[in-house]
Amino acid sequence: MPKGIYQIPYPDNEPVSSFAPGSSELASLMATYDEMYNQAPIDMPMYIGGEEVRTNDKRPMSPPHEHAKVLGHFNYGDASHVNAAIVAAMAAKDKWAALPWEHRASIFMKAAELLAGPFRDRMNAATMLAQSKNVFQAEIDAACEMIDFFRFNVHYMQEIYSDQPDSQPGIWNRMEYRPLEGFVFAISPFNFTSIAANLPASAAMMGNTVVWKPAESQMYSAQVVMDLFKAAGLPDGVINLISVEGPVAGDVVFKHKDFAGLHFTGSTAVFQHLWKEIGNNISNYRSYPRIVGETGGKDFIMVHPSAGRKEVSTAISRGAFEFQGQKCSAASRAYIPSSMWSEVKANVIADVKSFKMGTPRDASNFVNAVIDKPAFDKISGYIDYVKQQSDAEIIVGGNYDGSKGYFIEPTVVVTSNPHFRTLEEEIFGPVMTIYVYEDDKFVETMDVLNETSPYALTGSIFSGDRYAIDLACKKLSDAAGNFYINDKPTGAVVNQQPFGGARGSGTNDKAGSQWNLIRWVSPRTIKETFVTPTDYRYPFLG
């Protein structure tokens, strides 16, 4: 048990390196990139308990921007490996849950320090290679946000444990924040290495043990995450990494009596399917499982006629096309007043035409490849669809080439139909659709925006009119869990803009806040009476 009331050093957000041409940080990162690119192909295992598990089923790991290159292979498992991971998690649970909280805190604080130092280049380079992020996008994700998750979550953990009930004379009330009874299943996406680490780590930090299934296209970075956890001293069995087919994992996990929680980031359709599976098996579990998910988005930029033209066009160029639009927060639809459209249009076209596209090895490339062939086929299919429609046109971009890497030009679509397909459906790629409205239809256009999409993740209002901003905040109050005023709807920072949305975008449990961590504990109230009554008679009985 703790022998003191320990204070966590108050965290600060990790500074973001600029990677200016000729800088030492750029040279260091690129040297690590080259070293990892040229090293012998790695053989990535599954991590189950204290074992590195390998199989005869080896799946290649290749950069999206150079799919003929093989960085290594990850070992693909089956139901037996899922069962083994659950056994390992449950075997580690009692000892991990009983470990005083300050020791759990120390492990993740050490992970943050290691990542800020000796692991930084390696984590960034892995993300550049595996997910085709440019140097800046890798830095804000794989280094800074992951560091922030670790440091601030430890701080939130201390705040949660410190939140105690009042006591009256003669009694002492206490609150224990127990880990969940069972194991947590974490399913992480390809697009953010920080999210991949945070989904299992946040639950583990609160005393849970975890079975973690990363996206197959993110396995190369997941290897570095596991190396970081091990270097920080995370005990075996606390986080168990498996690589198996999704339905195979689900068939084992969601029928297991010790399943206690799901921490998920991915598509809305998959999340809804998993929720149904959990519901179908609800009578099998010891407790009602915690279900935490951040899913899709159809994120918007709403523009009032009073907005600045250049500010709007820059928000479109950055918000829609950073990391090839593969952010759940990426702007994918914009509503522009007709009075400013010609100027915004010219600015956006000029921006997009100035983008350089290619490998992350060239730090001057703003745009890289989309993640894999299924994504390439889906996104290019939307572009082909637009080309065949009479009520929409592509004003810039629209080309794609998958011969060497999965490259799709940033594409801007303009439609006269406020319910055009690419205004409503999540594409998850570098496609922005714009609807131009008459200036006096600002209110009506917000109504259309609010009703068009099933999602409610991020959105923004651009205006120089404070009354218009206030009106947008009110009318669009349920349209986005993260709402931005005169800024692009991307770039949430831990402890500054806790992230999550509602409607079809998830459970809005706000990654990077106490709201998320509290989901991974089961509080127990303890009342202690110092002088216990010895007579049942109350004074009112006379």
Salt bridges, closest charged atoms under 4 A:
GLU14 OE2 - ARG120 NH1 2.77
GLU14 OE1 - ARG151 NH1 2.91
ASP34 OD1 - ARG361 NE 2.64
ASP43 OD2 - ARG54 NE 2.88
ASP43 OD1 - LYS58 NZ 3.37
GLU52 OE1 - ARG54 NH1 3.46
ASP57 OD1 - ARG59 NE 2.88
ASP78 OD1 - HIS81 ND1 3.13
GLU102 OE2 - HIS103 NE2 3.90
GLU113 OE2 - ARG151 NH2 2.83
GLU139 OE2 - ARG120 NH2 2.63
ASP141 OD2 - LYS133 NZ 2.82
GLU159 OE2 - HIS155 NE2 3.19
GLU176 OE1 - ARG524 NH2 2.89
ASP227 OD2 - ARG122 NH2 2.50
ASP236 OD1 - LYS230 NZ 3.60
ASP251 OD1 - LYS255 NZ 2.83
ASP258 OD2 - HIS256 ND1 3.92
ASP258 OD2 - LYS257 NZ 3.29
ASP258 OD1 - ARG286 NE 2.70
GLU322 OE1 - LYS327 NZ 3.78
GLU322 OE1 - LYS488 NZ 3.94
ASP362 OD2 - LYS356 NZ 3.37
ASP377 OD2 - LYS373 NZ 2.79
GLU424 OE2 - HIS419 ND1 2.94
GLU425 OE1 - ARG421 NE 3.02
ASP447 OD1 - LYS475 NZ 2.94
ASP470 OD2 - LYS474 NZ 2.95
ASP509 OD1 - ARG519 NE 3.25
GLU528 OE1 - ARG174 NH1 3.04
ASP535 OD1 - ARG537 NH1 3.10
